[in-house]
Amino acid sequence: MTDAGHLAQFNIARIKYPLDDPRMREFVDNVARVNGLADQIEGFVWRLKDDSGNAMDMGVHGDKRVLPNLTVWENVAALERFVWKTLHYRFYQKREEWFEHIEVTNAMWWIEAGTRPTLDDGIARLDHLTQNGPTDYAFGWQQIAGAQHWKTARCPAPSEHAA
């Protein structure tokens, strides 16, 4: 996948419990903290948010249990640094406590600098990746030349646990 402009990233997570459930407290209590970190990291451009400062009240395909996250980054290195080398990674490692397993949760695509994708854009890209596999229209970490941190830092998918 070719690097052109900025990198848009969309991911989803389906919560196991209502956001006000005590089992979700650690996650909910740290959303603003992790988002604030993203907002300040070098290479961060933009993220989708509503008046609450996050996107947790926006559902995907009409399902309010599916939380969207849509961000734009100057480059792959900035996104990798945020995802795998900051406090964000600590919460990523605990995702199975809060979220149900979804086979494809993340889609990325290149956009022209200054473009602000919509929630519908993110949903369309993720749906395309799920149905068609990686293309220039939507791809994952595996298709990004030079992306390295995800290979060693990511948590194994449930199917990778059995060997």
Sequence and secondary structure as in RCSB ss.txt:
>XXXX:A:sequence
MTDAGHLAQFNIARIKYPLDDPRMREFVDNVARVNGLADQIEGFVWRLKDDSGNAMDMGVHGDKRVLPNLTVWEN
VAALERFVWKTLHYRFYQKREEWFEHIEVTNAMWWIEAGTRPTLDDGIARLDHLTQNGPTDYAFGWQQIAGAQHW
KTARCPAPSEHAA
>XXXX:A:secstr
    SEEEEEEEEEESS TTSGGGHHHHHHHHHHHHHHHHSTTEEEE   TTSSSTT  BTTBTTEEEEEEEESS
HHHHHHHHHHSHHHHHHHTHHHHEE  S  EEEEEE TT    HHHHHHHHHHHHHH S SSSB GGGSTT  HH
HHHS   HHHH  
